[in-house]
Amino acid sequence: MKFLMGLLAVIVLLASVGTSHAVVRIGEDRGGRIGTYVDKYQEVRSSGQMVIIDGLCASACTIVLGAIPHDKICVTSHAALGFHAAWDLDEDGHAITNPEATHMLYSMYPAPVKRWINQRGGLTPHMIYLRGKELTSMYHPCFLDARASAAH
């Protein structure tokens, strides 16, 4: 019975989502070049789409937090944000921290995320993860995820 109620909630929710309420779902995104993500998220911002973070969003993917309005981002119970310093490759192919790119990346984050990063020593070569209760204290849960959890 609980399954059927959950399924019904999902069907009703999906039926109410029109073209003006299109969503972008971030699942397992390990990041990449900063410029690519800046361009991608500017297009999403311009479209007015909602962003659902439903899995790993790491490295340059986290630019979404600064590029998309706070009220257009929701997180599921599976969401995890991974942060680290930006890096380049040197002449020998070794990763080296790029302080300018790291500063640019950091400057894009909202104040609560910056405070969280600072409390953990800042952006370093080592990945730090924001998830669970800490994440949901900063971003609202996705309606679909909340409905699915309530049905189980």
DSSP file with accessible surface (Angstrom, degrees, kcal/mol):
  #  RESIDUE AA STRUCTURE BP1 BP2  ACC     N-H-->O    O-->H-N    N-H-->O    O-->H-N    TCO  KAPPA ALPHA  PHI   PSI    X-CA   Y-CA   Z-CA
    1    1 A M     >        0   0  169      0, 0.0     4,-2.3     0, 0.0     5,-0.2   0.000 360.0 360.0 360.0 -43.5    0.0    0.0    0.0
    2    2 A K  H  >  +     0   0  143      1,-0.2     4,-2.4     2,-0.2     5,-0.2   0.887 360.0  53.0 -60.8 -39.4    2.8    2.4    0.9
    3    3 A F  H  > S+     0   0  142      2,-0.2     4,-2.8     1,-0.2    -1,-0.2   0.931 108.7  48.7 -60.9 -45.3    4.4    1.7   -2.5
    4    4 A L  H  > S+     0   0  106      2,-0.2     4,-2.7     1,-0.2    -2,-0.2   0.905 111.1  50.0 -64.0 -38.4    1.2    2.5   -4.3
    5    5 A M  H  X S+     0   0  108     -4,-2.3     4,-2.3     2,-0.2    -1,-0.2   0.916 112.4  47.8 -66.1 -41.1    0.8    5.8   -2.4
    6    6 A G  H  X S+     0   0   12     -4,-2.4     4,-2.2   145,-0.2    -2,-0.2   0.916 112.3  49.1 -64.5 -41.9    4.4    6.7   -3.2
    7    7 A L  H  X S+     0   0   77     -4,-2.8     4,-2.5     1,-0.2    -2,-0.2   0.917 110.5  50.7 -63.9 -42.1    3.9    5.8   -6.9
    8    8 A L  H  X S+     0   0   97     -4,-2.7     4,-2.7     1,-0.2     5,-0.2   0.917 108.7  51.9 -61.9 -41.5    0.8    7.9   -7.0
    9    9 A A  H  X S+     0   0   29     -4,-2.3     4,-2.4     1,-0.2    -1,-0.2   0.911 110.6  48.5 -61.8 -41.1    2.6   10.8   -5.4
   10   10 A V  H  X S+     0   0   43     -4,-2.2     4,-3.0     2,-0.2     5,-0.2   0.932 111.5  49.3 -65.0 -44.2    5.3   10.6   -8.1
   11   11 A I  H  X S+     0   0   95     -4,-2.5     4,-2.4     1,-0.2    -2,-0.2   0.932 112.3  47.6 -62.3 -44.6    2.7   10.4  -10.9
   12   12 A V  H  X S+     0   0   89     -4,-2.7     4,-1.5     2,-0.2    -1,-0.2   0.931 113.5  48.5 -62.7 -43.8    0.9   13.4   -9.6
   13   13 A L  H  X S+     0   0   36     -4,-2.4     4,-0.6    -5,-0.2     3,-0.3   0.947 113.1  46.4 -62.1 -47.3    4.1   15.3   -9.2
   14   14 A L  H >< S+     0   0  106     -4,-3.0     3,-0.9     1,-0.2    -1,-0.2   0.879 109.5  54.6 -65.2 -35.8    5.3   14.5  -12.7
   15   15 A A  H 3< S+     0   0   85     -4,-2.4    -1,-0.2    -5,-0.2    -2,-0.2   0.833 106.9  52.1 -67.0 -28.5    2.0   15.3  -14.2
   16   16 A S  H 3< S+     0   0   80     -4,-1.5     2,-0.9    -3,-0.3    -1,-0.2   0.583  86.7  96.1 -84.4  -8.9    2.1   18.8  -12.7
   17   17 A V    <<  -     0   0   62     -3,-0.9     2,-0.1    -4,-0.6     5,-0.0  -0.732  57.5-178.4 -86.1 109.9    5.6   19.5  -14.1
   18   18 A G    >   -     0   0   39     -2,-0.9     3,-1.6     4,-0.1    -2,-0.1  -0.318  46.3 -86.8 -94.8-175.0    5.1   21.5  -17.3
   19   19 A T  G >  S+     0   0  143      1,-0.3     3,-1.0     2,-0.2    -2,-0.0   0.812 126.9  59.6 -65.8 -28.2    7.7   22.7  -19.8
   20   20 A S  G 3  S+     0   0   93      1,-0.3    -1,-0.3    29,-0.0    -3,-0.0   0.620 104.4  52.7 -74.6 -10.4    8.1   25.9  -17.7
   21   21 A H  G <  S+     0   0  121     -3,-1.6    -1,-0.3    28,-0.1    -2,-0.2  -0.116  77.8 153.6-114.2  34.6    9.2   23.8  -14.8
   22   22 A A    <   -     0   0   34     -3,-1.0    28,-1.9    25,-0.1     2,-0.3  -0.253  28.4-150.0 -62.1 152.3   11.9   21.8  -16.5
   23   23 A V  E     -a   50   0A  68     26,-0.2     2,-0.5    28,-0.0    28,-0.2  -0.910  14.5-145.1-127.5 154.4   14.6   20.4  -14.3
   24   24 A V  E     -a   51   0A  30     26,-2.8    28,-3.0    -2,-0.3     2,-0.5  -0.985  20.3-154.9-113.8 124.8   18.3   19.6  -14.5
   25   25 A R  E     -a   52   0A 119     -2,-0.5     2,-0.6    26,-0.2    28,-0.2  -0.906   1.9-157.7-104.9 126.8   19.3   16.6  -12.4
   26   26 A I  E     +a   53   0A   6     26,-3.3    28,-3.3    -2,-0.5    31,-0.1  -0.916  26.2 155.5-102.7 120.5   22.9   16.3  -11.3
   27   27 A G        -     0   0   28     -2,-0.6     2,-0.8    26,-0.2    -1,-0.1   0.660  66.4  -3.1-108.6 -89.9   23.8   12.7  -10.5
   28   28 A E  S    S+     0   0  134     27,-0.2     2,-0.6    29,-0.1    29,-0.2  -0.740  75.4 156.6-112.7  82.7   27.4   11.6  -10.6
   29   29 A D  B     -d   57   0B  28     27,-3.0    29,-2.9    -2,-0.8    32,-0.1  -0.923  20.6-177.1-114.5 110.2   29.4   14.6  -11.9
   30   30 A R        -     0   0  177     -2,-0.6    30,-0.2     1,-0.3     2,-0.1   0.412  43.2-122.9 -88.3   2.2   33.0   14.6  -11.0
   31   31 A G        -     0   0   23     28,-0.2    -1,-0.3    29,-0.1     2,-0.3  -0.476  32.1-172.4  94.8-165.0   33.7   18.0  -12.5
   32   32 A G        +     0   0   45     -2,-0.1    28,-0.3    -3,-0.1     2,-0.2  -0.937  53.1   7.6 165.9-142.3   36.1   19.2  -15.2
   33   33 A R     >  -     0   0  194     -2,-0.3     4,-1.5     1,-0.1     3,-0.4  -0.473  59.6-137.1 -74.9 132.8   37.2   22.6  -16.6
   34   34 A I  H  > S+     0   0   29      1,-0.2     4,-2.4    -2,-0.2     3,-0.3   0.904 101.1  55.4 -56.1 -46.8   35.8   25.6  -14.7
   35   35 A G  H  > S+     0   0   43      1,-0.2     4,-2.4     2,-0.2    -1,-0.2   0.872 103.5  55.2 -58.4 -37.7   34.9   27.5  -17.9
   36   36 A T  H  > S+     0   0   84     -3,-0.4     4,-2.3     1,-0.2    -1,-0.2   0.916 111.1  44.4 -61.9 -42.6   32.8   24.7  -19.2
   37   37 A Y  H  X S+     0   0   24     -4,-1.5     4,-2.7    -3,-0.3     5,-0.3   0.867 109.3  55.2 -73.4 -36.0   30.7   24.6  -16.1
   38   38 A V  H  X S+     0   0   39     -4,-2.4     4,-1.9     2,-0.2    -2,-0.2   0.957 112.8  43.7 -59.5 -48.1   30.4   28.4  -15.9
   39   39 A D  H  X S+     0   0  106     -4,-2.4     4,-1.8     2,-0.2    -2,-0.2   0.931 113.8  50.6 -61.7 -46.8   28.9   28.4  -19.5
   40   40 A K  H  X S+     0   0   79     -4,-2.3     4,-1.8     1,-0.2    -2,-0.2   0.932 113.3  44.1 -58.7 -48.2   26.7   25.4  -18.7
   41   41 A Y  H  X S+     0   0    0     -4,-2.7     4,-2.8     1,-0.2    -1,-0.2   0.787 106.8  59.3 -76.1 -23.5   25.2   26.9  -15.6
   42   42 A Q  H  X S+     0   0   87     -4,-1.9     4,-2.4    -5,-0.3    -1,-0.2   0.901 107.2  48.5 -67.2 -38.0   24.7   30.3  -17.1
   43   43 A E  H  X S+     0   0  144     -4,-1.8     4,-1.7     2,-0.2    -2,-0.2   0.920 112.2  48.1 -64.5 -42.6   22.5   28.6  -19.7
   44   44 A V  H  X>S+     0   0   11     -4,-1.8     5,-1.2     2,-0.2     4,-0.9   0.929 111.7  50.3 -64.0 -43.2   20.6   26.8  -17.0
   45   45 A R  H ><5S+     0   0  119     -4,-2.8     3,-1.0     1,-0.2    -2,-0.2   0.931 109.9  50.3 -60.2 -45.8   20.2   30.0  -15.0
   46   46 A S  H 3<5S+     0   0  105     -4,-2.4    -1,-0.2     1,-0.3    -2,-0.2   0.834 108.1  53.5 -62.1 -33.3   18.8   31.9  -18.1
   47   47 A S  H 3<5S-     0   0   66     -4,-1.7    -1,-0.3    -5,-0.2    -2,-0.2   0.661 104.7-129.8 -76.4 -17.9   16.3   29.1  -18.8
   48   48 A G  T <<5 +     0   0   29     -3,-1.0    -3,-0.2    -4,-0.9    -2,-0.1   0.611  50.0 160.7  78.5  11.4   14.9   29.3  -15.2
   49   49 A Q      < -     0   0   54     -5,-1.2     2,-0.3     1,-0.1    -1,-0.2  -0.309  41.0-119.2 -68.4 150.7   15.2   25.6  -14.8
   50   50 A M  E     -a   23   0A  46    -28,-1.9   -26,-2.8    23,-0.0     2,-0.5  -0.624  23.7-141.1 -82.5 144.6   15.3   24.0  -11.3
   51   51 A V  E     -ab  24  73A   0     21,-3.4    23,-2.4    -2,-0.3     2,-0.6  -0.956  11.5-164.7-113.3 125.5   18.4   22.0  -10.4
   52   52 A I  E     -ab  25  74A  18    -28,-3.0   -26,-3.3    -2,-0.5     2,-0.7  -0.949   7.2-155.4-107.2 119.2   18.1   18.8   -8.5
   53   53 A I  E     +ab  26  75A   0     21,-2.7    23,-2.3    -2,-0.6    26,-0.3  -0.881  26.3 160.9 -95.8 114.8   21.4   17.5   -6.9
   54   54 A D        -     0   0   43    -28,-3.3     2,-0.3    -2,-0.7    25,-0.1  -0.455  59.8  -7.1-134.9  54.3   20.9   13.8   -6.5
   55   55 A G  S    S-     0   0    2     21,-0.1    25,-2.1     2,-0.0     2,-0.2  -0.969 109.5  -8.0 149.7-159.2   24.3   12.3   -6.2
   56   56 A L  E     + e   0  80B  17     -2,-0.3   -27,-3.0    23,-0.2     2,-0.4  -0.479  46.1 174.9 -75.0 131.4   27.9   13.5   -6.4
   57   57 A a  E     +de  29  81B   0     23,-2.5    25,-2.2    -2,-0.2     2,-0.3  -0.921  24.1 170.0-130.3 101.6   28.6   17.0   -7.6
   58   58 A A  E >   - e   0  82B   1    -29,-2.9     3,-2.0    -2,-0.4    25,-0.2  -0.795  38.9 -15.1-120.6 159.2   32.3   17.5   -7.3
   59   59 A S  G >  S+     0   0   20     23,-2.0     3,-1.8    -2,-0.3     4,-0.2  -0.239 131.6   6.1  58.3-127.0   35.0   20.0   -8.2
   60   60 A A  G >  S+     0   0    1    -28,-0.3     3,-1.9     1,-0.3    -1,-0.3   0.762 120.5  73.6 -63.3 -21.3   33.9   22.4  -11.0
   61   61 A a  G X  S+     0   0    0     -3,-2.0     3,-2.0     1,-0.3    -1,-0.3   0.854  82.9  70.0 -58.4 -31.7   30.3   21.0  -10.8
   62   62 A T  G X  S+     0   0    0     -3,-1.8     3,-1.9     1,-0.3     4,-0.3   0.619  71.6  87.6 -67.9  -8.1   29.9   22.8   -7.5
   63   63 A I  G X>  +     0   0    3     -3,-1.9     4,-2.0     1,-0.3     3,-1.6   0.775  69.6  80.9 -58.2 -22.6   29.9   26.1   -9.4
   64   64 A V  H <> S+     0   0    0     -3,-2.0     4,-2.1     1,-0.3    -1,-0.3   0.840  80.7  64.5 -52.6 -32.6   26.2   25.4   -9.6
   65   65 A L  H <4 S+     0   0    7     -3,-1.9    -1,-0.3     1,-0.2    -2,-0.2   0.802 112.1  32.4 -65.4 -30.0   25.9   26.8   -6.1
   66   66 A G  H <4 S+     0   0   36     -3,-1.6    -1,-0.2    -4,-0.3    -2,-0.2   0.696 119.7  50.4 -97.1 -23.5   26.9   30.3   -7.2
   67   67 A A  H  < S+     0   0    7     -4,-2.0    -2,-0.2     2,-0.1    -3,-0.2   0.783 104.7  57.6 -87.9 -28.1   25.5   30.3  -10.7
   68   68 A I  S  < S-     0   0    4     -4,-2.1     5,-0.1    -5,-0.2   -26,-0.1  -0.865  95.1-102.7-107.8 136.6   21.9   29.2   -9.9
   69   69 A P    >   -     0   0   45      0, 0.0     3,-2.3     0, 0.0     4,-0.1  -0.245  31.3-118.7 -56.0 142.7   19.7   31.1   -7.5
   70   70 A H  G >  S+     0   0   95      1,-0.3     3,-1.5     2,-0.2    -2,-0.0   0.850 113.2  56.1 -51.7 -40.6   19.4   29.4   -4.1
   71   71 A D  G 3  S+     0   0  112      1,-0.3    -1,-0.3    68,-0.1    68,-0.0   0.532 101.7  58.5 -76.2  -2.1   15.6   28.9   -4.5
   72   72 A K  G <  S+     0   0   74     -3,-2.3   -21,-3.4   -22,-0.1     2,-0.4   0.243  94.8  78.7-106.1   9.9   16.2   27.0   -7.8
   73   73 A I  E <   +b   51   0A   0     -3,-1.5    67,-0.5   -23,-0.2     2,-0.3  -0.972  52.4 171.4-120.4 132.4   18.4   24.3   -6.2
   74   74 A b  E     -b   52   0A   6    -23,-2.4   -21,-2.7    -2,-0.4     2,-0.4  -0.946  17.5-145.1-133.1 160.0   17.2   21.4   -4.1
   75   75 A V  E     -bc  53 141A   1     65,-1.9    67,-1.9    -2,-0.3   -21,-0.2  -0.948   4.3-147.3-126.3 143.5   19.1   18.4   -2.8
   76   76 A T    >   -     0   0   10    -23,-2.3     3,-1.5    -2,-0.4   -21,-0.1  -0.487  40.2 -96.5 -96.0 176.3   18.0   14.8   -2.3
   77   77 A S  T 3  S+     0   0   81      1,-0.3    55,-0.2    -2,-0.2   -23,-0.1   0.664 125.4  56.7 -67.8 -13.3   19.2   12.4    0.5
   78   78 A H  T 3  S+     0   0  126    -25,-0.1    -1,-0.3    53,-0.1   -24,-0.1   0.483  81.3 119.5 -93.8  -5.7   21.8   11.1   -2.0
   79   79 A A    <   +     0   0    4     -3,-1.5    53,-0.7   -26,-0.3     2,-0.3  -0.343  33.0 170.3 -68.1 140.0   23.4   14.5   -2.7
   80   80 A A  E     -eF  56 131B  12    -25,-2.1   -23,-2.5    51,-0.1     2,-0.5  -0.954  18.5-154.4-148.9 129.6   27.1   15.1   -1.9
   81   81 A L  E     -eF  57 130B   0     49,-2.8    49,-2.8    -2,-0.3     2,-0.5  -0.923   9.7-158.0-107.0 128.9   29.1   18.1   -2.9
   82   82 A G  E     -eF  58 129B   0    -25,-2.2   -23,-2.0    -2,-0.5     2,-0.4  -0.930  10.3-172.5-112.5 126.3   32.9   17.7   -3.2
   83   83 A F  E     + F   0 128B   0     45,-2.8    45,-2.2    -2,-0.5     2,-0.3  -0.926  15.1 145.1-119.9 142.0   35.2   20.7   -2.9
   84   84 A H        -     0   0   19     -2,-0.4    39,-0.1    43,-0.2    43,-0.1  -0.963  51.6 -74.8-159.4 169.8   39.0   21.0   -3.5
   85   85 A A        -     0   0    3     39,-3.1     2,-0.1    -2,-0.3    39,-0.1  -0.366  52.5-107.3 -67.2 148.6   41.5   23.5   -4.8
   86   86 A A        -     0   0   10     12,-0.3    12,-2.5    13,-0.1     2,-0.3  -0.443  43.4-168.9 -72.2 152.7   41.7   24.1   -8.6
   87   87 A W  E     -G   97   0C 129     10,-0.3     2,-0.3    -2,-0.1    10,-0.2  -0.950  18.1-161.4-144.2 161.2   44.7   22.7  -10.3
   88   88 A D  E     -G   96   0C  72      8,-2.7     8,-3.1    -2,-0.3     2,-0.4  -0.828  31.3-104.7-128.0 171.4   46.6   22.6  -13.6
   89   89 A L  E     -G   95   0C 108     -2,-0.3     6,-0.2     6,-0.2     2,-0.0  -0.852  30.8-141.6 -99.9 136.9   49.2   20.2  -15.0
   90   90 A D    >   -     0   0   39      4,-2.7     3,-2.1    -2,-0.4    -1,-0.0  -0.190  41.8 -81.6 -83.2-174.7   52.9   21.3  -15.1
   91   91 A E  T 3  S+     0   0  182      1,-0.3    -1,-0.1     2,-0.1    -2,-0.0   0.781 132.4  50.6 -60.3 -27.3   55.3   20.6  -17.9
   92   92 A D  T 3  S-     0   0  126      2,-0.1    -1,-0.3     0, 0.0    -3,-0.0   0.371 121.5-105.2 -92.3   3.0   55.8   17.0  -16.5
   93   93 A G  S <  S+     0   0   45     -3,-2.1     2,-0.3     1,-0.3    -2,-0.1   0.616  74.1 139.7  85.4  12.0   52.1   16.3  -16.3
   94   94 A H        -     0   0  115      1,-0.0    -4,-2.7     0, 0.0    -1,-0.3  -0.707  57.5-111.2 -90.4 143.5   51.9   16.6  -12.5
   95   95 A A  E     -G   89   0C  64     -2,-0.3     2,-0.4    -6,-0.2    -6,-0.2  -0.542  38.0-178.3 -73.4 129.9   48.9   18.3  -10.9
   96   96 A I  E     -G   88   0C  84     -8,-3.1    -8,-2.7    -2,-0.3     2,-0.1  -0.988  32.4-104.4-129.6 142.0   49.8   21.7   -9.3
   97   97 A T  E     -G   87   0C  68     -2,-0.4   -10,-0.3   -10,-0.2   -11,-0.0  -0.381  24.5-148.2 -64.6 137.5   47.4   24.0   -7.4
   98   98 A N     >  -     0   0   29    -12,-2.5     4,-2.5     1,-0.2   -12,-0.3  -0.900   9.5-168.4-107.3 100.8   46.3   27.0   -9.3
   99   99 A P  H  > S+     0   0   84      0, 0.0     4,-2.5     0, 0.0     5,-0.2   0.868  84.4  51.1 -60.9 -38.1   45.8   29.8   -6.7
  100  100 A E  H  > S+     0   0  141      2,-0.2     4,-2.3     1,-0.2     5,-0.2   0.935 113.5  43.5 -65.9 -46.5   44.1   32.2   -9.1
  101  101 A A  H  > S+     0   0   20      2,-0.2     4,-2.7     1,-0.2    -1,-0.2   0.886 112.7  53.7 -66.7 -35.6   41.6   29.6  -10.3
  102  102 A T  H  X S+     0   0   19     -4,-2.5     4,-2.8   -16,-0.2    -2,-0.2   0.935 109.7  47.7 -63.5 -44.5   41.0   28.4   -6.7
  103  103 A H  H  X S+     0   0  131     -4,-2.5     4,-2.5     2,-0.2    -2,-0.2   0.915 111.9  50.1 -62.4 -42.0   40.2   32.0   -5.6
  104  104 A M  H  X S+     0   0   84     -4,-2.3     4,-0.8     2,-0.2    -2,-0.2   0.935 112.3  47.2 -61.9 -45.6   37.9   32.4   -8.5
  105  105 A L  H >X S+     0   0    4     -4,-2.7     3,-1.2     1,-0.2     4,-0.5   0.957 113.2  48.2 -60.0 -50.1   36.1   29.1   -7.7
  106  106 A Y  H >< S+     0   0   52     -4,-2.8     3,-1.4     1,-0.3    -1,-0.2   0.882 105.0  59.3 -59.5 -39.8   35.8   30.0   -4.0
  107  107 A S  H 3< S+     0   0   60     -4,-2.5    -1,-0.3     1,-0.3    -2,-0.2   0.714  98.0  61.3 -65.8 -19.2   34.5   33.5   -4.8
  108  108 A M  H << S+     0   0   50     -3,-1.2    -1,-0.3    -4,-0.8    -2,-0.2   0.682  85.6  95.6 -79.6 -18.3   31.5   31.9   -6.7
  109  109 A Y  S << S-     0   0    6     -3,-1.4   -43,-0.1    -4,-0.5   -46,-0.1  -0.450  81.3-108.9 -78.6 147.5   30.2   30.1   -3.6
  110  110 A P    >>  -     0   0   38      0, 0.0     4,-2.3     0, 0.0     3,-0.7  -0.308  37.9-101.7 -66.8 157.8   27.4   31.5   -1.3
  111  111 A A  H 3> S+     0   0   53      1,-0.2     4,-2.6     2,-0.2     5,-0.2   0.847 119.0  53.6 -53.5 -44.9   28.5   32.7    2.1
  112  112 A P  H 3> S+     0   0   53      0, 0.0     4,-2.0     0, 0.0    -1,-0.2   0.893 111.2  47.2 -61.4 -35.7   27.2   29.6    4.1
  113  113 A V  H <> S+     0   0    1     -3,-0.7     4,-2.7     2,-0.2    -2,-0.2   0.914 110.7  51.9 -70.7 -40.9   29.2   27.3    1.8
  114  114 A K  H  X S+     0   0   59     -4,-2.3     4,-2.9     2,-0.2    -1,-0.2   0.921 109.9  49.5 -59.3 -44.5   32.3   29.5    2.2
  115  115 A R  H  X S+     0   0  140     -4,-2.6     4,-2.3     2,-0.2    -1,-0.2   0.923 110.8  49.9 -61.1 -43.6   32.0   29.4    6.0
  116  116 A W  H  X S+     0   0    9     -4,-2.0     4,-0.6    -5,-0.2    -2,-0.2   0.929 112.5  46.8 -61.1 -44.8   31.7   25.6    5.8
  117  117 A I  H ><>S+     0   0    0     -4,-2.7     5,-2.4     1,-0.2     3,-1.3   0.932 111.3  51.5 -62.3 -45.7   34.8   25.4    3.6
  118  118 A N  H ><5S+     0   0   87     -4,-2.9     3,-1.8     1,-0.3    -1,-0.2   0.880 103.0  58.7 -60.1 -38.6   36.7   27.7    5.9
  119  119 A Q  H 3<5S+     0   0  141     -4,-2.3    -1,-0.3     1,-0.3    -2,-0.2   0.680 107.2  49.4 -65.3 -16.0   35.8   25.6    9.0
  120  120 A R  T <<5S-     0   0   91     -3,-1.3    -1,-0.3    -4,-0.6    -2,-0.2   0.120 132.4 -86.4-109.8  16.4   37.5   22.7    7.2
  121  121 A G  T < 5 -     0   0   61     -3,-1.8    -3,-0.2     2,-0.0    -2,-0.1   0.571  67.8 -91.8  96.3   7.2   40.8   24.5    6.3
  122  122 A G  S   <S-     0   0   15     -5,-2.4     2,-0.7    -6,-0.2   -37,-0.1  -0.230  73.0 -28.8  84.5-173.7   39.8   26.0    3.0
  123  123 A L  S    S+     0   0   26    -39,-0.1   -39,-0.1     2,-0.0     4,-0.1  -0.720  74.3 159.3 -83.5 117.7   40.2   24.7   -0.5
  124  124 A T        -     0   0   50     -2,-0.7   -39,-3.1     2,-0.5     4,-0.1  -0.715  59.6 -88.2-125.8 177.8   43.2   22.3   -0.6
  125  125 A P  S    S+     0   0   90      0, 0.0     2,-0.4     0, 0.0    -2,-0.0   0.717 106.0  85.5 -63.4 -16.0   44.3   19.5   -2.9
  126  126 A H  S    S-     0   0  143      1,-0.1    -2,-0.5   -42,-0.0     2,-0.2  -0.718  85.1-118.9 -92.6 135.3   42.2   17.1   -0.7
  127  127 A M        -     0   0   65     -2,-0.4     2,-0.4   -43,-0.1   -43,-0.2  -0.453  25.8-167.4 -71.2 135.5   38.5   16.7   -1.4
  128  128 A I  E     -F   83   0B  33    -45,-2.2   -45,-2.8    -2,-0.2     2,-0.5  -0.955  12.4-140.9-120.9 146.3   36.1   17.6    1.4
  129  129 A Y  E     -F   82   0B  90     -2,-0.4     2,-0.6   -47,-0.2   -47,-0.2  -0.922  10.6-162.6-117.8 131.9   32.4   16.6    1.2
  130  130 A L  E     +F   81   0B   0    -49,-2.8   -49,-2.8    -2,-0.5     2,-0.3  -0.947  40.6 124.6-106.7 119.4   29.3   18.5    2.1
  131  131 A R  E >>  +F   80   0B 132     -2,-0.6     3,-0.9   -51,-0.2     4,-0.9  -0.925  40.6  27.5-159.4 178.4   26.3   16.2    2.5
  132  132 A G  H 3> S-     0   0   45    -53,-0.7     4,-2.6    -2,-0.3     3,-0.3  -0.208 119.2  -8.4  62.3-142.1   23.6   15.0    4.8
  133  133 A K  H 3> S+     0   0  186      1,-0.2     4,-1.2     2,-0.2    -1,-0.2   0.831 134.5  57.2 -61.3 -35.6   22.2   17.3    7.5
  134  134 A E  H <4 S+     0   0   82     -3,-0.9     4,-0.4     2,-0.2    -1,-0.2   0.923 111.1  43.6 -61.7 -41.8   24.9   19.9    6.9
  135  135 A L  H >X S+     0   0    3     -4,-0.9     4,-2.1    -3,-0.3     3,-1.6   0.933 112.3  50.8 -69.7 -44.4   23.8   20.2    3.3
  136  136 A T  H 3< S+     0   0   64     -4,-2.6    -1,-0.2     1,-0.3    -2,-0.2   0.662 101.1  63.7 -72.7 -11.8   20.1   20.2    4.0
  137  137 A S  T 3< S+     0   0   94     -4,-1.2    -1,-0.3    -5,-0.2    -2,-0.2   0.689 113.8  34.7 -77.5 -16.5   20.7   23.0    6.5
  138  138 A M  T <4 S+     0   0   31     -3,-1.6     2,-0.4    -4,-0.4    -2,-0.2   0.709 125.3  33.8-105.0 -30.1   21.8   25.1    3.6
  139  139 A Y  S  < S-     0   0    5     -4,-2.1    -1,-0.3   -68,-0.0   -65,-0.1  -0.983  84.4-111.9-131.4 143.0   19.6   23.9    0.7
  140  140 A H        -     0   0   77    -67,-0.5   -65,-1.9    -2,-0.4     2,-0.1  -0.379  37.5-104.5 -75.0 150.5   16.0   22.7    0.8
  141  141 A P  B     -c   75   0A  67      0, 0.0   -65,-0.2     0, 0.0     2,-0.2  -0.394  40.1 -99.7 -70.9 149.8   15.2   19.0    0.1
  142  142 A b     >  -     0   0    4    -67,-1.9     4,-2.5   -89,-0.2     5,-0.2  -0.492  25.8-130.9 -69.0 137.8   13.7   18.1   -3.2
  143  143 A F  H  > S+     0   0  111      1,-0.2     4,-2.7     2,-0.2     5,-0.2   0.907 106.9  52.4 -57.0 -44.3    9.9   17.7   -3.0
  144  144 A L  H  > S+     0   0   46      1,-0.2     4,-2.6     2,-0.2    -1,-0.2   0.928 110.5  47.5 -60.3 -44.9   10.1   14.4   -4.9
  145  145 A D  H  > S+     0   0   29      1,-0.2     4,-2.5     2,-0.2    -1,-0.2   0.923 112.2  50.0 -63.9 -42.5   12.7   13.0   -2.5
  146  146 A A  H  X S+     0   0   47     -4,-2.5     4,-2.0     1,-0.2    -2,-0.2   0.918 112.7  46.9 -64.2 -41.0   10.7   14.2    0.6
  147  147 A R  H  X S+     0   0  125     -4,-2.7     4,-1.4    -5,-0.2    -2,-0.2   0.918 111.9  50.2 -65.3 -43.3    7.5   12.6   -0.8
  148  148 A A  H  X S+     0   0   33     -4,-2.6     4,-0.6    -5,-0.2    -2,-0.2   0.906 111.3  49.0 -64.2 -39.4    9.4    9.3   -1.6
  149  149 A S  H >< S+     0   0   68     -4,-2.5     3,-0.9     1,-0.2    -1,-0.2   0.897 109.4  52.0 -66.6 -38.8   10.9    9.2    1.9
  150  150 A A  H 3< S+     0   0   82     -4,-2.0    -1,-0.2     1,-0.2    -2,-0.2   0.796 104.8  57.5 -68.0 -26.7    7.5    9.8    3.5
  151  151 A A  H 3<        0   0   19     -4,-1.4    -1,-0.2    -5,-0.1  -145,-0.2   0.656 360.0 360.0 -79.9 -15.4    5.9    7.0    1.6
  152  152 A H    <<        0   0  160     -3,-0.9    -3,-0.0    -4,-0.6  -149,-0.0  -0.590 360.0 360.0 -95.6 360.0    8.3    4.3    2.9
